């Protein structure tokens, strides 16, 4: 039972992370939290972001393990769109975990083009929507 609770929270966290990352990319790659807090809290905000990124990496790693362990099925079946959206969720989460630990966001170093940011943000939104609707259809069971 505890594994299912942890995977559910990992899934919700990762879904929220995709939405927040999409907003950040629409804002030019700036974490929205920086826009909501006073510059005098920069150090605290950076610490909160790093911890959040590490949690994102742990959540993604756990979901990847559970997916592999359950025969690469999501929501009770194998669906190409679900799998692609899930792998995007996993790769971005692991990337943020890496960024939290090592201070290097590999995805942000690939390109800083506003057009690329917009396209990737749209992909994040599509992936979040695809996974959420499949999650709802499968009575909120991920694996």
N, C-alpha and C positions, 0 to 999 in steps of 0.2 A: 504494500500500500504506500509506503513512504517513497518508493521509486516513482510511482505514478504522480504523487503530489509534487515531487521535485521536477519531474519532466514537465508537468503542467506549468509550474512557475517559470521554468526555464523557457518554455514556449512563449508564455505571455511576455516575459522580459525581452525575449528576442524579437517578438512582434513590435513591441513598443520601441525597441532600439532601431528597427528598420524605419519606423515612422519618424523618429527623432533624427536619424541620419539623413533621411530624405529632406527634412526641413533644413538641416545644416548645409546640405549640398545646394539647396535652392538659395540659401543665404551666402553662398560663395565658399563653403567649406568651414564656416565658423560654427562651433557648437552653440546652440541656442542659449544654453545656460550663461555663457559669457555676456549675452545681450540683456539678460534678466537681472543680473547682480551688479552691484557697485564695483568699479575697478579696484577699490580698496580691499575687496575680498578676493582678489585674483589668486592668491596662494591657496586659500581654502577651496575656491572653485576648481582650481587645477587638481587638487587632491581628490575632490569629489568625482571629477571626471575620470581620473586614473583608476580609482576604485571601481567606478561603474564600468569602465572598459575591461578591467580584469574580470569582473563578474560576468560580463558579456562573453568573454572567452571561455570561462568555466561553463556557462550555460550552453554555449555552442558545442563545446567538447562533449558535454553530457548528452546532448541531443544526438550528436553524431554517433556516439557509442551506442545509444539505445536504438537508433535507426539501423545501424550495422548488425547489432545483436538480434534484432527482430526480423531479419531477412530483407532489409532495405524496403520495407513496406511503410507507407504513411497512410494514416486514416483508414486502415484495414485493407488497402489494396496498393497496387503499383500503378501510378498515373504519371505520365511524362511531365506534365505541367507542374504537378505537386513536387515531383522530385527536383526539377530545375529550380523552382522557387525555394525549396528547402535547402538545396546546396548553396544557393546565393545567401540565404540566411546564415548558414554554417560558416562559409568562407568569410563573410563580413564580420561575424562574431569572433572568429579566431583571429582575424586581422586586428580587431580592436583589443582583444586580450593581449596580443603581441605588443600593440602600441602602449597599453597600460603598463606592461612589464619593462619594455625596452625603450620606450619613448619614440618609437618610429612607426608611423602609420604607413604601411607599404602601399595601401590603396591610394592615399593622397599623394604619394610620390610618383605615381604613374603619370598623372596629368593634372594640371591645374586649370584646364580650359573650362570656361563657363558652359560651353556646349556639352562637354563630357559630363560635367557635374549635373546638368539638367537631365541628360539621358539616363545616367546612373540613378538619380533620384526617382525618375519615373519607373525604372526597373524595380527599385526598392518598394515603391508603392504598389506596383503590380504584384510583386512577390508577397507582400504583406496581405494584400486582398485575397490572392489565390489561396494562401495557407489558411487564413481566417475562415473563408467560406467553406473550405474542405473540412476544417476542424468543426465548424458548426454542423455541417451535414452528417458527420460521423459521430454525432452526439458527444462532442468534446473529448474524444479519445484520439490520441495522437498515433500511438503505435499499436 
